[in-house]
Amino acid sequence: MRSRLALLALLAAASAPGCGRFTSHVEVDKSALGRVVVYRNGIAYYERHAKVDADKLTLRVPADKVDDFLKSLTVVDAHTQQALPVSFPSHAAGSGSTVDMTIQLPDKTHHDIVLSYVTESPAWKPSYRVVVDAAGKVDLQGWAIVDNTSGEDWEAVQVGVGSSSALSFRYDLHSIRVVHRETLRTEDTFAKAPPRGGSVIRDETGGEETVLAQLDDADIARPEGHPDVAFADAPQSGAIETQVSMGTGDYGFRGGHGGGGAATLGIAPARQAASPPPQRYKIAKENASNSDKEDSRVTELARSLNSRKNEVTIEGYAAAGEVDGKDKALDRANMLRNQLIEKGVAPAQIKVAARPTAAGQKAGVRLVESKTPSSASGAKGSDEGSAPVGESHFESKGTMNVGRGTSAMVSIVAGKAPGEVVYLYDAEGTHGDSRFAFRAVRFRNPTTSTLEAGPMTVYGAGRFIGEGLTDPIPPGAVAVVPFALDRQIAVDRDGSMAADRISHLHKLVRGVLTAEVQHVRTTKLKITNRLAAPATVLVRHTVRKGWNLVKSPKTTEQFGEARLFGIDLKGGETQTIEIEEATPMTRTVDLHSQIGVDLVRVYLQTAKEDPAVAQAMDKVLKQWSDIARHEEVIASLRERGEEFRARVSELQGQIFSLKLVKTAGPLMVHLQQKMKETSQKVQENTIALVDKQEQLMLAKVRFHDELAELTLDQKVAAAK
């Protein structure tokens, strides 16, 4: 006597509302569903048990689901654990909407068979509850919402849920696969058509590249202190220009770029405190009217690069026949790179290169995107946030009933976990706030599985206090979930301030210094606790690839590039914190400019430079200081001279008025004496001013001469 088991696994779209697109209708005579595990990647694992008193067991499977069934089906004898063979008609022989599969049993005795397979299923949805208390603990509850769209009732079934990075795909196992074999024959072809040609832009490694933008040299903004603008905007000590005929000597502007003849020694004086801060970047004089336009173009380039994942190379070009062409080309590329970094582009995403100069080549730069993903791409625009984090697996403690077309909540976590209520300041997130910190619950995942992303309801003191949304929480990891914005923690941002500090000297030729500088970005936050009770504030800050954290409060937690800095505030207390980051840049500065001198002076205070080089540079800096002192004295003499001249003019008016007064004899004599004394002071002041201007001229000549003789090339030094 044969026993027939009809198993229909119909995984078609459901027509009933709310059933989703997954159904699995199962009709069984002698099998029972024992276990179902639903996963987040759209599949479910089914385990069934069958009792058969025959030598065959027939399964009936929908034809369009045979591939999935064959890919995952396992059939074993429950007692011997022996795998049992399955036969089925080929795709060509089959007909109709179902396929009968036959499991061959050794004999007609009683058999206990275990069948397991994987089918499509709606993904389960997590939901969490957190109850906070004042004892440093939180009561954490997690639930998995499972939808039964299989078309059969789950009775006394152990239901589980899980998430995994395991891949799931479709694969054709039912069709007959014929291997194509070539037919050998005599080669009769005497001519062969060539393949169709085409053009592909490739980089030096053979990979494809995309040109994003091109800028001419006149469109590249120069930083303050660059040789091209070092003197164009330098403040002068007065209207009088001191000129000296230098014959064919080289004492001109820009570290020796001037020619012969009468050269104005326009050394920039020490900047006075009252002087307004100069613009950090300037367009060359011939294109100054386009500075706003070019800054907007750099801003657009930065925005475009932040949305891309691949590395970008800034290629610098020199004009044909340009002196020191390679250095000039690299300088142009570095200038644009520095500006893009200051606009928010991750330093690790941008490289620079000097390209060979070709005939007719214009000076400028070109931005080229390679097909290599940048190491900085995870900062923004990455797909990492949607990828699984670790694995999880939860099962109900006992069996449960889930009717067809209904949903159930399966407990995945319940119990105490270390945690507390804190405040989270997040000005970076899409839904963050730059003025106030969010009230948040901070707790540690007490399980050995990842808690999937989902909504979290927070209770405290017997009432609802907020809701949040958590990202995936790996096993044992700490999560911070904001749930309310009560405006009790206020934050004032002073903005980001940038400064450059020389870290390594590369080259110094005729007053033009090429150096690696640490571009330092400082963010100041003033945090105020408006509560009467103490509060802990976690400040979220992302350090992007290519930046190094130099100074910050104590790091509490770190997730990838995002860091949380913990600040403990007393009731009513205000604290100011600084977060300082640095990234290396290559800059070219003119030591005839104030900013160039300032950078070198700070560098020599901390660096361990070659004593001979340090001594020579220190001598030059002292001469610069002498120039600054001379100019301060000249400014003072000019101010006193103006006062004396104003006094002389005033006395002249008074004397003219007294000529009409008959009794003003004694007073007239007194004023005339004052007039004589003041005129004498004007003369003495003028002589002193001229003398001091001569000293200034000599000091400038000495400074130019010493600077022109001071040469440093780290490549040559390294070779020696």
Secondary structure, DSSP 8 states (H G I E B T S, - for coil): -------B-B-----STTSTT---B---SSEEEEEEEEETTSEEEEEEEEEE-SSEEEEEEEGGGHHHHHHH-EEEETTT--B--EE---TTT--SSEEEEEEE-SSSS-EEEEEEEEEE----EEEEEEEE-SSSEEEEEEEEEEE--SSS-EEEEEEEEEE----------SS--------------------------B-TTS-BEEEEEEEEGGGS-EETT-TTTTTTT---S-S---EEE-TT----HHHHT--SSEEE--------TTS----SEE--GGGGGGHHHHHHHHHHHHHHHHT--EEEEEEEE--TT-TTHHHHHHHHHHHHHHHHHHTT--GGGEEEEE----TT--SEEEEEEEEEE-TTTTSSS-SGGGS--S-EEEE-SS-EEE-TT-EEEEEEEEEEEEEEEEEEE-SSSTT--SSB-EEEEEEE--SSS-B-SEEEEEEETTEEEEEEEE--B-TT-EEEEEEE----EEEEEEEEEEEEEEEEEEEEETTEEEEEEEEEEEEEEEEEE-SSS-EEEEEEEE--TT-EEEE-S-EEEEETTEEEEEEEE-TT-EEEEEEEEEEEEEEEEETTSHHHHHHHHHHHHH----HHHHHHHHHHHHHHHHHHHHHHHHHHHHHHHHHHHHHHHHHHHHHHHHTT-TT-HHHHHHHHHHHHHHHHHHHHHHHHHHHHHHHHHHHHHHHHHHHHH--EEHHHHHH-
